[in-house]
Amino acid sequence: MTPSADVNKLPPPRHIAIIMDGNGRWAKKRGLPRTAGHAAGAEAFRRIANYCRTLGVEYLTVYAFSTENWKRSSDEVAGIMRLLGKYLQEALSDMEKNRVRFRFFGDLTRLTPELQKLCMEAQNRSADYDVQVNFCLNYGGRDEIVRAAKNFARDVADGKYQPEDLTEERLSAYLYSADVPDPELIIRPSGELRTSNFLLWQSAYSEYVFLNVLWPDFGPEDLDEAIAEYHRRNRRFGGV
Ligand code: FPP
């Protein structure tokens, strides 16, 4: 695809979220195991995270593993977890150079103790950096809202709040994404036209861009195209 000529002149969205979809189909097309597709997907993530930083995107949120992904074979799940562990280990050794802040959205308690430790170390050591990557790991949008409701109910039971104190802002503060602005743009590659339980609360006003490319093939020109589409929509509705 040809990048839009003017996309670089317009400020990018502050927060872009991506459903990294199509790894399995990418591998199947090449006669490779699904895990090879996820490995290529991890490379695509590296490429796009770097490009987002170049563009000045402040927050990048990626759907790395959903609450439903546990239904996959244990080999595939282990393969994805291994890739995440490898990525985090590298990120920890390059932390001072890259200065990327890591956050994790999801219930990490189901991950191995080793992976949980890497997540916590990455989150804690990067807390003062600015450009932020949010990894959705064992994440589901409904699960996130239920968890927030339970925690608010607990605070009501403890006498901290009354039920009528619940507002949209207060509920937002109980979500994994507390303090993170909502994404202006959500991208789903691979041709699927679903939200798949991703950022249900936060996506209320997001622009969705669906692209036909499989995630492992996703490159800077595809991000340019999605951002150009986002600006076209913004321009159409801006000022109305
Ligand atoms: C969806 O494609 C992808 C996933 C469920 C896993 C995403 C994980 C990665 C990209 C690797 C994680 C590592 C890092 C460092 C980000 P799919 O398997 O559902 O593809 P399909 O629909 O073609 O089968």
Boltz pocket constraint, residues with backbone or C-beta under 6 A from the ligand:
constraints:
  - pocket:
      binder: B
      contacts: [[A, 20], [A, 21], [A, 22], [A, 23], [A, 24], [A, 25], [A, 26], [A, 37], [A, 38], [A, 39], [A, 41], [A, 42], [A, 45], [A, 63], [A, 64], [A, 65], [A, 66], [A, 69], [A, 80], [A, 83], [A, 84], [A, 87]]
      max_distance: 6.0
